[in-house]
Amino acid sequence: MRTIGHWIDGAATAGNSTRTQAVYNPATGEVQAEVVLASPSDVDDVVASAARAFTEWSEASLSVRSKALFAFRELVNRRAGDLATLITDEHGKILSDATGEVQRGLEVVEFACGIPQLLKGEYSDQVSGGVDLFSYRQPLGVVVGITPFNFPAMVPMWMFPIAIACGNAFVLKPSERDPSASILMAELWQEAGLPDGVFSVIQGDADTVNALLDHPDVQAVSFVGSTPIARQIHARATANGKRVQALGGAKNHSIILPDADVDFAAKHLVAAAFGSAGERCMAISAAVTVGGVADPLLERVAELAREIKVGPGRDATSEMGPVITAASKDRIVGLIGSSAAQGAVITVDGRDLSVTGHERGFFVGPTLIDRVSTDMDVYREEIFGPVLSTVRTDSVDEAISLINANPYGNGTAIFTSSGEAARRFHREVRVGMIGINVPIPVPMAYYSFGGWKDSLFGDRHIHGPEGVSFYTRAKVVTARWPEHREEHGASFSFPTAR
C-alpha cells in the first residue's frame, strides 16, 4: 500500500505519527493509498522549518523570487498531465476537467511572476520642508493554506504563488482525501530552485488544522471549504491574532429570463450544474426561472442531462465522473429523496446510476428537480453534487429577492438578451461574483475571487490584487536628511507640513 506523507524542509517524510487515513479511487471504490496524519510535533517541525526559511527568503531580491516563479510555471506546464492524472485518480473528475484546473492555477502563477510591478510602493517628494514620504509592503512570515478536496491543485495555486512571491514561507495543509498533487507541486518547487522550507506540505485532519491555527509562529491563514468550518477557522485564528481569509460554501443561483436563448441557457446550465459532478463551489445548483421560460427550458435541460456520459475520469469518453466518497454519495442521494418527500418533482433521477465495470464506484447521475421551494432541504443545503434544483418565479423582482434572501453570496448568473435587465441584476443582487450569460463567473487571476455573506469570513478575497494585500503589510516612512551645518529646532507641538 502506497503511503503519502509530508514535505518538510525540502524532503518527503512520514513524520512522527502512526495515524493514517485511507485514500480512495472514487471510480472503483477501492483504497489506493494511505495518507499520514500529522502529529503535534510534525506541525512544530514544519512551522519551524518555514520560519527559518522565511528569514532568508524575505530578503531575497524581487528578481530572485520572479526567477523561481517563472521556473515553477514552466515545470508545472510541463508536468500538467501528471498533475491531472493524480487529481483524477484521487478526486474522480475527468482528465480534461483536471487539466483545466491545473491551467486555472497556472494563471495565478503567471500573475505572481509580475511581483516586482505588484509590490511597487508610493513616493511623495517634499511633503514638508526637506521631508519626503514613501510606502512599501513587507511579507508577514509563515503563512498557511488549508485547501479543499474539490480543487487539489488550483486552490493551493490561488494561494501559494502570491504568498511566496511576496516573500513569505508557505505551509500547505491539503485535503486528506486527495493529497498526492500537493507533494508533486512541492517537488516541482524544489526543482525550480526555491529554497528548502519556503514551501512545505503537512498532511492531516482537524487536529492538524487546529494545531496550525494555534501555533504562535503562524501569521496568516487562508482557507477554502464549507461555511461551518470557515466560520470556525476564522473565529479561532483571529482569536489567536492571525490574519484570516476563510472562503465558505455557496448556493449559486442562475436566473433565466423569458428573453433568454433557451438552448444556449440550457446547455450552459447543464455544464455548470453537472461538470465535475457538481463538486465546485461555483457550480450552479439552483435555476430560478422567470415567467413562461420554465417549461421549454427544463424540457431541454432534462434532455441534455440524460445524454451526459457518466464514467471513470480516465475514460476519454466520460463527461462526468464520480463524487469523492461513499459518504458524499449517500448524502446527495438522501437530499434528492428528501426533495420528493417534501413535494418537489424529480424530473431526471440519478440515484440508481450504475457504471458497468465500476459498480463499486461513488457514482450519482445528473439529477434535475422541479417545483422546489426555498424551505426544502435540497434548496437550503449546499449539496456539492450533480443536482440542479429549479425554483419558479413570476418576476425579476421576485427572483432577485430570492437570491438576496439566501445566506450565501458566492456566485450568481443571469441569462438574458436585455442589457437593462443585466445591469439592474448585477447592481441589485448581493453576491460577490456575477455572470451575465456566463454561468460560472470565476474571475481571471488579475482580479480577486471571493463571495459575500456566509461565503466569506474576513475582509480580503483570494488571489489577484487583494491576495497581494493579504500576504503583505504596509509600512510608511517619513524621512528627513538635514544638513549638519544648519540648525533645526524640534517642536513639542504635533508636527505639520511647512
C-alpha positions in Angstrom: 0.0 0.0 0.0 1.4 3.4 -1.0 1.9 5.9 1.8 1.6 9.6 1.2 3.5 11.7 3.7 4.6 15.3 4.3 7.1 17.6 2.6 9.2 19.3 5.3 12.5 21.2 4.9 12.8 20.1 1.3 12.3 16.4 1.7 9.5 13.8 1.8 8.9 12.4 5.3 6.4 10.3 7.1 6.9 12.4 10.2 6.4 11.2 13.8 2.8 10.0 13.6 1.4 6.5 13.2 -2.1 7.7 12.3 -3.2 7.2 8.7 -6.3 7.6 6.6 -7.4 5.7 3.5 -7.3 7.5 0.1 -9.9 6.0 -2.3 -10.2 5.8 -6.0 -13.7 7.2 -6.4 -14.3 5.4 -9.7 -13.6 2.0 -8.3 -14.4 2.5 -4.6 -11.1 0.9 -3.7 -8.4 2.1 -1.3 -5.4 3.1 -3.4 -3.1 4.6 -0.7 -2.8 5.8 2.9 -2.1 9.3 3.9 -0.2 10.1 7.1 -2.0 12.3 9.6 0.4 14.7 11.3 1.2 14.7 15.0 1.6 17.9 17.0 5.4 17.5 16.7 5.1 17.3 12.9 3.3 20.6 12.9 6.0 22.2 15.1 8.7 20.8 12.7 7.1 22.2 9.6 6.4 25.6 11.1 10.0 25.8 12.5 11.4 24.9 9.1 9.3 27.5 7.4 10.3 30.2 9.9 13.9 29.5 9.3 13.4 29.7 5.6 11.5 32.9 5.8 14.4 34.8 7.4 16.4 34.5 4.1 13.6 34.3 1.6 12.1 37.6 2.8 15.4 39.3 2.0 15.7 37.7 -1.5 15.5 40.2 -4.3 12.4 40.6 -6.4 14.5 39.3 -9.3 15.4 36.1 -7.5 11.7 35.5 -6.5 10.5 36.1 -10.0 13.0 33.6 -11.4 11.8 30.9 -9.1 8.2 31.6 -10.1 9.0 31.5 -13.8 10.8 28.2 -13.4 8.0 26.8 -11.4 5.5 27.9 -14.1 7.4 26.1 -16.8 7.7 22.9 -14.7 4.0 22.8 -13.9 3.2 23.4 -17.5 5.5 20.5 -18.5 4.0 18.2 -15.8 0.4 19.3 -16.2 -0.6 15.8 -17.4 0.9 14.1 -14.4 -0.8 16.5 -12.0 -4.1 16.0 -13.8 -3.8 12.2 -13.6 -3.2 12.4 -9.8 -6.2 14.6 -9.4 -8.4 12.3 -11.5 -7.3 9.1 -9.6 -8.0 10.7 -6.2 -10.8 13.1 -6.8 -12.6 11.4 -9.6 -13.1 14.3 -12.1 -12.5 13.6 -15.7 -9.0 14.2 -17.1 -9.9 17.2 -19.2 -11.5 18.9 -16.2 -8.4 18.1 -14.1 -6.2 19.6 -16.8 -8.4 22.7 -16.9 -8.0 23.0 -13.1 -4.2 23.0 -13.4 -4.4 25.7 -16.2 -6.5 28.0 -14.0 -4.0 27.6 -11.2 -1.1 28.4 -13.6 -2.8 31.7 -14.4 -2.2 32.8 -10.8 1.4 31.6 -11.0 1.8 33.8 -14.1 0.2 36.7 -12.3 2.6 36.3 -9.4 5.6 36.3 -11.8 4.9 40.0 -12.2 5.6 40.6 -8.4 8.1 43.5 -9.0 5.3 45.5 -10.5 2.7 44.4 -7.9 4.9 45.4 -5.0 5.7 48.9 -6.2 5.2 51.4 -3.4 4.4 55.1 -3.4 6.7 58.1 -3.0 5.9 61.7 -2.3 8.7 64.3 -2.6 8.9 67.3 -0.3 5.7 66.8 1.8 7.2 69.3 4.1 10.4 71.3 4.1 13.2 68.8 3.4 10.8 65.9 4.2 9.9 63.0 1.9 7.3 60.3 2.4 7.2 56.8 0.9 5.5 53.5 1.5 6.2 49.8 0.7 4.9 46.4 1.7 6.6 43.6 3.5 5.8 39.9 3.9 4.1 38.5 7.0 6.2 35.5 7.8 4.9 31.9 7.9 1.5 31.7 6.3 -0.8 28.6 6.0 -3.2 27.4 3.3 -5.9 24.9 4.2 -7.4 23.7 1.0 -10.4 21.6 -0.1 -10.7 18.3 -1.9 -12.5 19.6 -5.0 -9.6 21.5 -6.4 -6.4 19.9 -5.0 -4.1 21.9 -7.4 -6.0 25.0 -8.4 -7.0 26.3 -5.0 -3.5 25.9 -3.5 -2.2 27.7 -6.6 -4.6 30.5 -5.9 -2.7 31.0 -2.6 1.0 30.0 -2.5 2.3 31.7 -5.7 1.4 35.1 -4.4 2.4 34.3 -0.8 5.8 33.1 -1.9 6.3 35.9 -4.4 5.6 38.4 -1.6 8.4 36.9 0.4 6.5 34.6 2.8 7.1 31.0 3.7 4.0 28.9 2.8 2.7 25.8 4.6 0.0 23.8 2.7 -2.4 21.6 4.5 -4.3 19.9 1.7 -7.4 17.7 1.9 -6.6 14.3 3.2 -9.0 12.9 0.6 -6.7 13.7 -2.4 -3.2 14.6 -1.1 -0.9 13.5 -3.9 -1.0 16.6 -6.0 0.5 18.7 -3.2 3.6 16.5 -3.0 4.2 16.7 -6.7 3.9 20.5 -6.5 6.5 20.5 -3.7 8.9 18.5 -5.8 8.4 21.0 -8.7 9.1 23.9 -6.4 12.4 22.3 -5.3 13.3 21.6 -8.9 12.6 25.3 -9.7 15.2 26.3 -7.2 13.0 27.5 -4.3 15.0 27.3 -1.1 14.0 24.4 1.2 11.3 25.3 3.8 9.8 28.1 1.7 7.1 25.7 0.5 6.0 22.8 2.8 3.2 20.3 2.9 1.7 18.9 6.1 -0.9 16.2 5.8 -3.6 15.8 8.4 -7.1 16.2 9.7 -8.9 18.6 12.0 -6.3 18.1 14.7 -3.6 19.3 12.3 -5.7 22.3 11.3 -6.2 23.3 14.9 -2.5 22.9 15.7 -1.7 25.3 12.8 -4.4 27.8 13.9 -3.0 27.8 17.4 0.7 28.0 16.5 2.3 31.3 17.6 4.6 31.4 14.7 1.9 31.3 12.0 1.0 34.8 10.9 -1.9 34.2 8.5 -4.3 31.6 7.4 -6.1 31.1 4.0 -9.0 28.6 3.9 -11.4 27.4 1.3 -14.2 24.9 2.3 -17.6 24.7 3.9 -19.2 27.6 5.7 -19.4 26.0 9.1 -15.7 25.2 9.0 -14.8 28.6 7.6 -16.6 30.3 10.4 -14.8 28.1 13.0 -11.4 28.7 11.4 -12.0 32.5 11.2 -13.0 32.6 14.9 -10.2 30.5 16.2 -7.4 32.0 14.1 -8.4 35.6 14.7 -8.7 34.9 18.4 -5.0 33.9 18.2 -4.2 37.2 16.5 -3.8 35.9 13.0 -4.8 37.4 9.7 -7.5 35.2 8.1 -9.3 34.9 4.8 -11.8 32.0 5.0 -13.9 31.3 2.0 -17.0 29.3 2.8 -19.8 27.5 1.0 -22.2 28.5 -1.7 -25.7 28.2 -3.1 -25.2 29.6 -6.6 -28.3 30.7 -8.4 -28.9 31.4 -12.1 -31.8 33.5 -13.2 -33.3 32.7 -16.6 -35.5 35.4 -18.1 -38.1 34.8 -20.8 -36.0 36.7 -23.4 -33.0 34.3 -23.0 -31.9 32.0 -25.7 -33.4 28.7 -24.3 -30.9 26.3 -26.0 -27.9 28.4 -25.0 -29.1 28.8 -21.4 -29.9 25.1 -21.1 -26.5 23.9 -22.4 -24.6 26.2 -20.0 -26.8 25.3 -17.1 -26.2 21.6 -17.6 -22.4 22.2 -17.9 -22.4 24.4 -14.8 -24.5 22.1 -12.7 -23.1 18.7 -13.6 -19.5 19.5 -14.5 -17.1 17.9 -12.0 -20.1 16.1 -10.6 -21.3 19.4 -9.1 -18.3 19.4 -6.7 -17.4 23.1 -7.4 -18.0 26.0 -5.1 -19.1 27.9 -8.2 -21.4 25.2 -9.5 -25.0 26.3 -10.4 -27.2 24.4 -8.0 -30.4 26.5 -8.3 -32.0 27.6 -11.5 -34.5 30.4 -11.0 -36.9 30.7 -13.9 -38.9 33.8 -14.5 -42.4 33.6 -16.1 -43.1 31.3 -19.0 -39.5 30.2 -19.7 -39.6 27.4 -17.2 -41.3 24.6 -19.2 -39.3 24.9 -22.5 -36.0 25.4 -20.6 -36.5 22.5 -18.3 -37.5 20.2 -21.1 -34.2 21.0 -22.9 -32.2 20.7 -19.7 -33.7 17.3 -18.9 -32.9 16.1 -22.5 -29.3 17.2 -22.2 -28.9 15.8 -18.7 -30.0 12.4 -19.8 -27.3 12.5 -22.6 -24.4 13.0 -20.3 -21.9 10.1 -20.3 -21.0 9.3 -16.7 -18.0 7.1 -16.1 -14.4 6.9 -14.7 -12.3 10.0 -15.1 -9.6 8.2 -17.1 -12.1 7.2 -19.8 -11.8 9.8 -22.5 -15.5 9.4 -23.4 -16.6 10.3 -19.9 -18.2 13.7 -19.4 -18.8 13.4 -15.7 -17.1 11.3 -13.1 -18.0 10.0 -9.6 -18.3 12.0 -6.4 -15.4 12.0 -3.9 -16.5 9.4 -1.3 -19.2 6.9 -0.4 -20.4 9.2 2.4 -20.8 12.1 -0.1 -22.8 9.8 -2.4 -25.1 8.8 0.5 -25.6 12.4 1.5 -26.5 13.5 -2.0 -28.9 10.6 -2.6 -30.6 11.4 0.7 -31.1 15.0 -0.2 -32.6 14.0 -3.6 -35.0 11.7 -1.7 -36.0 14.4 0.7 -37.0 16.7 -2.1 -39.6 14.3 -3.3 -40.9 13.7 0.2 -41.2 17.5 0.6 -43.2 18.0 -2.6 -40.7 18.6 -5.4 -40.8 16.8 -8.7 -37.7 14.7 -9.7 -37.6 15.1 -13.5 -34.2 13.3 -14.0 -33.2 10.9 -11.3 -29.5 9.9 -10.9 -29.8 8.0 -7.7 -29.7 4.5 -9.2 -27.0 5.0 -11.8 -24.6 2.1 -12.2 -21.5 2.3 -14.3 -20.6 -1.0 -16.0 -17.3 -2.3 -14.7 -17.3 0.2 -11.9 -20.3 -0.9 -9.8 -18.5 -0.1 -6.6 -17.6 3.5 -7.6 -19.2 6.5 -6.0 -21.4 7.5 -8.9 -24.5 9.7 -8.8 -26.1 10.6 -12.1 -27.2 14.1 -13.2 -30.4 15.0 -11.3 -33.0 17.6 -12.2 -35.6 18.6 -9.6 -38.5 20.9 -10.4 -41.0 22.7 -8.3 -38.5 23.3 -5.5 -39.4 25.8 -2.7 -36.9 27.7 -0.5 -37.9 25.8 2.6 -36.9 22.4 1.2 -33.6 20.7 2.3 -32.4 20.4 -1.2 -32.6 24.1 -1.6 -31.3 25.2 1.8 -28.3 22.9 2.0 -25.1 23.0 -0.1 -25.4 19.7 -1.9 -22.0 19.6 -3.6 -23.2 17.0 -6.1 -24.8 16.7 -9.6 -28.2 18.1 -8.6 -29.9 21.1 -10.2 -33.0 22.4 -8.4 -35.5 24.6 -10.1 -37.4 27.4 -8.4 -40.1 29.1 -10.4 -40.8 32.8 -10.0 -43.1 35.3 -11.7 -40.9 38.3 -12.0 -37.3 39.6 -11.9 -38.1 41.3 -8.6 -39.1 38.0 -7.0 -36.0 36.3 -8.4 -33.6 38.9 -7.1 -35.3 39.0 -3.7 -34.9 35.2 -3.5 -31.2 35.4 -4.2 -30.7 38.2 -1.7 -32.6 36.3 1.0 -30.2 33.4 0.7 -27.5 33.3 3.4 -24.8 32.5 0.8 -23.4 35.1 -1.6 -20.6 33.4 -3.6 -21.6 33.5 -7.3 -24.7 34.0 -9.4 -25.6 34.4 -13.1 -28.4 35.8 -15.3 -29.4 34.6 -18.8 -31.0 37.4 -20.8 -30.7 39.4 -24.0 -31.6 42.6 -22.2 -28.8 44.9 -21.2 -31.1 46.8 -18.9 -32.1 43.7 -17.1 -28.5 42.5 -16.8 -27.3 45.9 -15.4 -30.1 46.0 -12.9 -29.4 42.5 -11.8 -25.6 43.0 -11.2 -26.3 46.2 -9.3 -29.0 44.9 -7.1 -28.0 41.4 -6.3 -25.9 40.9 -3.1 -23.4 38.5 -4.3 -19.6 38.7 -4.8 -19.2 37.3 -8.3 -21.8 37.7 -11.1 -22.1 36.3 -14.5 -24.0 37.8 -17.4 -24.8 34.8 -19.8 -21.8 33.2 -18.0 -22.9 30.6 -15.5 -19.6 30.1 -13.6 -18.1 33.7 -13.3 -14.7 32.8 -11.9 -12.5 35.9 -12.3 -9.2 35.9 -14.1 -6.1 35.8 -11.9 -5.6 39.6 -12.1 -8.9 40.1 -10.3 -9.8 38.7 -6.9 -12.1 35.7 -6.1 -14.5 35.8 -3.2 -18.1 35.9 -2.2 -20.2 37.9 0.3 -22.3 37.0 3.3 -21.7 33.4 4.6 -19.4 32.7 1.7 -16.5 34.7 3.1 -15.2 35.4 6.6 -12.5 38.1 6.6 -12.1 41.2 4.6 -9.8 40.1 1.7 -10.7 38.0 -1.3 -8.3 35.4 -2.7 -5.6 35.9 -5.4 -5.3 39.0 -7.6 -4.6 42.4 -6.0 -6.4 41.5 -2.8 -4.1 38.4 -2.5 -1.1 40.7 -2.6 -2.6 42.9 0.1 -3.5 39.9 2.3 0.1 38.4 2.3 1.8 41.7 3.0 1.6 44.6 5.4 2.1 48.2 4.7 5.0 50.3 6.0 5.1 54.1 5.6 8.4 56.0 6.1 8.7 59.8 6.7 12.3 60.8 6.1 14.4 64.0 6.5 18.2 64.3 5.9 19.2 67.7 7.4 22.5 69.3 6.6 24.7 69.3 9.7 25.6 73.0 9.4 22.0 74.1 9.6 20.2 74.5 12.9 16.9 72.6 13.0 14.7 73.0 16.1 12.4 70.4 17.3 8.8 71.2 18.3 6.7 70.0 21.2 3.6 70.6 19.0 2.1 67.9 16.8 4.1 68.0 13.5 2.5 69.7 10.5 3.7 70.3 7.0 5.5 73.7 6.4 
